[in-house]
């Protein structure tokens, strides 16, 4: 049993490190190879470090670690020991990649708008990969996760957009770069959208509410399961106009399966009433757990 548990922990650690490397590479390329060389005001603690780098030449990765220490200590109690240790690991890996690997890669010296787009999308994907592994890259991520712990209804992308916008405005003002502020805001928006798309978009789905006669509901649920492998839930209902007893067949599925659900419903009861809703996230068996 102990050996099995140790194997699971080792596999989890290996997977987490791979996620940190992949996410760190995307963040490093976005920040160093695109945003830094386009003189864009970058988001988060990295943005503050980039300002310091442009003013004093202090390495971005080293500066990130230094500024992260007091923030990490402040957020330690709220976020917990496990998340704290995972974030320290992710922070060190991503910082090392920014200072050692990214400088070896070619930099983009073209249009600033394209640089902002690439930096926002690549960095957003990198942060999302790290978030999905239950970690963070430290810095403002500690603050973002702390806010999320207090306000769990807020998305990570929206929280990061607000915090990043403040840093971008500060960087643009400091260097008197109005265009940089505009490009930086575009980058921050794309970063937040990329994070939310990866974090929540992969578990998006559709929800069908099919109102049908009580006698036909079981057959409709069986037809849906046979056609696309999705189970359904039967809800009792009463028609407000006729006062007739009805049942609502509720079925969650992905976008591709919705056509089969609607087809099965109309086959069993052509007079059924179907409502299709977008579900921002579906959790449980057969979906994201």
N, C-alpha and C positions, 0 to 999 in steps of 0.2 A: 504493500500500500504506500509506504513512504517513498519507495523507488518510483512508483507510478506518479505520485504527487510531485516528486522532484523532476521527473521527465516533463510533466506538464508545465511546471514553472520555468524550466530551461527553454522549452519550446516557446512559451509566452515571451520570455526575455529576448530570445532570438528574433521573434516576429516584431517585437517592439523596436528593437535596434534597427531592423531593416526599414520599418516605418519611419524612424527618426532620420535615417540616412536619405531615404527617398524624399521625405518632406523637407529636410534640411537642404538638399540639393536644389529643389524647386525654389525655396525661399532665397537661397544664396544667389542663384542665377537671376531671380527677379530683382533682388535688392542691389547686388553688386554689379552685375553685368548689364542691367538695363537702367534701373532707377538712379544708381549712383553716378554713372557716367553721363546721364542726361540732366544731372543737377536737379533732380526732382525731390521735393520734400517728402520723405518716406514716412510710413506709419509706425506707430508703436514706439517702444524703447529703441528699436533699431533706427527709427527716424531721429530720435534725440542723439543717438550715437553717430549717425551720419552727419548731423550738424556739427558735432564735436570733431569728427574726422575732417570735415571741410575747414574748420577753424584752426585745429591744432595738429591734425595728422595722426591722432591716436587710433590704432587699429579698431575696426568696427566690432569684431568678435570679442576682443579683450574688454572694450568699453561696455559691451552688452553684459558680460559676466559681472563687472564691477557694479553697474547700476542695478543689476538684478538682485544683488545680495540683500539690501535693505527692504526691497519690495517683497521678496520671498519670505523674509522673517516676519513681516507684518501680516501676510496672508496665510502663514503656516497653519495657524490654529483654525481658521475658517475652512480651508481646503482639505486638511488632513495630511497625515504623514505619508501615506501611499502615493497620493497625487503629487505631493511635494517632491518626493524622491524621483518619481518618474519624470517630472518636469525638469529637475536638475540634470538628469541624464540627457533629455532631449535638448535642453539649452546648451549644454557643453558640446554635444555632437554638432548641432546646427551652427554654433559659433565657430568651431574649428573648421567646418566646411567653408564658411564665409571667408575666413582669413587665409586658408591654405589651398582649397580646391578652386573656388570661384576665380581667383586671380590668374589661374592657369588657363582658363577658358576665354575665348574671344569675347570682346565687349561690343555692344551695339552703340554706334555713334550717329545714328540716323535721326529721323523725325522724333521729336519729343512726345508727340501724341501716341505714336506707335510704341514708344518705349514705356509710356504710362500704361497702355493697354496690356502689353506683355508682362510688365512688372506686376500689375494688379491680378491678372489671371494666374500667372505662375505662382506668385506668393500665396494667393488664396487657396490654390490647390495644395500647396505645401503645408500650410497651416491646417487645412481640413484633414489631411492624412494624419498629422500628429494628433489632432483633436480626437479623431476616430479611434486611435489607439489608447484613449483614456489619459492623455498627457497634454502638455503644452510646451511652448518654446520659451516660457518664462517671461519676464518683463511685464508688459501690459497685458499679456495673456493671464497672468496671475490676477490682475485686477478684473479683467473680463470674466474669468471663471468665478471670482468672488462675487461679482455683481449677479452672475447667473445663478449662483447658489442662493442668493437672497431673493432674486426675482426670476424664478425658473421659467416663467411664461415668455421671457424675452429671448429672441434668437441670438446665437453667438455673432452672426453677421451684423445685426443691427447694433449690438453693443459695441462691437469693434469699430463700426463706421463712425459712431459718435466720438469715441475716444481718439480715433485716428484723425478725424477732421480737426480736432483741437491742435494736435501736433503739426499737422500740415499747415494750418493757418499760422502757427508760430514760426515754422521754418520759412514759409514764404515771406512773412513780414520781416524776419531777421535779415534775409538776403534781398529784400525789396524786389521780389520776383512774383509779380501778379500772374503771369502766365504759368509759373511753377505751381501756384496755388490751384489754378484751374485744372492743370494736368494732375496734380496730386489728389484733388478731390475725385477726379475720374478714376484714378488708380485705386483710391480707397473704396469707392463704390463698387468697382469690379471685384476687388478683393473680398468685400463683404458678401457680394452675390455668389462668388465662387465658393466661399465657405458654406453658405446656406444651401447652395445647390448640391454640393457633395454630402454635407451633413444630413440634410433632410430630404433632398430630391430623390436620393436612391431608395428611400422607403415610401415615396409617394404612391398613392393608388387611387382607386375610385370606389365609391360606395353606392350600391344600388338599393333603393327602397321600392319594392314592387307590391302594390296593393292589389289583392286578388280575392276571389271567393274562398271562404274557409275550407271548402271541400277540395279545392284545387291546389292549395298551398303546399301540402306534402309532396304531391307529384311534381310541382314546379321546383321545389328544393332538390328533389332527386334528379331531375333533368339537368339542373345547373351543375350538380356535382358530377354527373356523367359526362357532360360536355366539356368542362374545363377543370374539373378536379377541385373546385372550391365548395366548401360547405356553406350553409346558410342558417340564419336564425329566424324563427317564426315568432312574430309579435302579434298579439291579439289587438284588434281594432274594431271600431264601430263607425259606419258611414253616417255623417252628420245629417244628410238629407233623407236617406231611406231608413236610418236606424238599423240597417242590416249588419249582421256580424261579418267582419272581414278579417283577413290576416295579412300582415305585411311581411314579405320575404326580404330579409336584410342580408346582403352579400357584399363582402369586401373582396376586391380583386385588383389586378393591375390593369393598365389601360388597354393592353392587347386582349385581355380576357373579357372585357366588358361587352364586346360585340357578341360573344358566345352566350353570355348571361342574358342579354336582351333577346337574343334569338330563341333561347330555351324558354324564356318567360312568355313570349308571344306565341310559341308553339303550343304550350299548355293552355294558356288563356289569352286569346287575341284581344279580349276586352280589359285586360289588366292595365293598371295605371303605374307607370315606372318613373321614378325620380332618380337621376344620376348626379351624384355629388363628387366634388374633388376632395380627397382626404390628404392633408398635408403629411401625415405619417401614419403608417399601419404597422403595428407591432404584434407579435405572437406567432403561433405555429403557421408555417408556410410563408411568413414574412420575416422582416428584421426582428431579432430577439434582443 
